Amino acid sequence: MTRTAWNAFSTVRDEFKTWVSQLDRSLPKLRAIQQTLVDSRPGTGFTVETPVVYNEALDDLGPESEPHLILVADNPGRREQAAMNRRYLVGPSGKLADGFFRSHPELGIDFYKNVIILNKTPIHTPRTAELRELMRLGGPEIAKAVVESQRKMADLIYRVHIALGSAQLWIIGYSELGKGKLFETFSDALARTYGADAGRGGVAGNIFLFRHFSMNQFSADIRKRTMEGESSGAALQRIGSYYRNRELGTRYPIFMHGIVDGV
């Protein structure tokens, strides 16, 4: 990173860390409600150790780091919240993501060295869909925290994106970004932050949407939709921009770039 990029990134990172700590302290009932969710699920349970998870992998970055990609997942799950980890995408989905980049060396991306991973919210649930149940069980206080955390993450993601300049931003899991969906607030906040600074040379056009890595959805979709003779980089840009335009561009014109008829 350039010194300017590093200074900007480290400022956002430190703010992120401080905010997560403050959010955790402000929600003393959160861990118990999360544990109720865990205990209500069939199969082997686990102990909730980190109700609100800061991605400690960000602390491994320094001025010499070369992040090429910002990847936005959903929220921390079982492995991510474990005290021994406290890092994002360290479970099966992370292994699939790593496998994708290893199988496409032409992209020049090492998943563990060149990718900054953030989430739409740092609040843990065993499964992302259970955020709805967490909000129900936790009442207005927890529900408000989940919603407000999406707004905060959208702002932090935008600022990291601006700091890194040419880095692509991939939003993984587009199905819950729509109107009335779990991460509608995140979508709205993202549109406001990028729209308020539309003169940044088309940064919003450097956002790409894809399916989840889980269950190999991401790789299978890219493989299915890559055209004959098309490079992996070109395919990712075409497919990701199509999903962005379809899922976000129709509601937020700021995201409508590089219109593609279909995939």
Secondary structure, 3 states (H helix, E strand, C coil): CCHHHHHHHHHHHHHHHHHHHHHHHHCCCHHHHHHHHHHHCCCCCCCCCCCECCCHHHHHCCCCCCCCEEEEECCCCHHHHCCCCCCCCCCHHHHHHHHHHHHCHHHCCCCCCCEEEEECCCECCCCHHHHHHHHHHHHHHHHHHHHHHHHHHHHHHHHHHHHHCCCEEEEECCCCCCCCCCCHHHHHHHHHHHHCCCCCCCHHHHEEEECCCHHHHHHHHHHHHCCCCCCHHHHHHHHHHHHHHHHHHCCCHHHCCCCCCCC
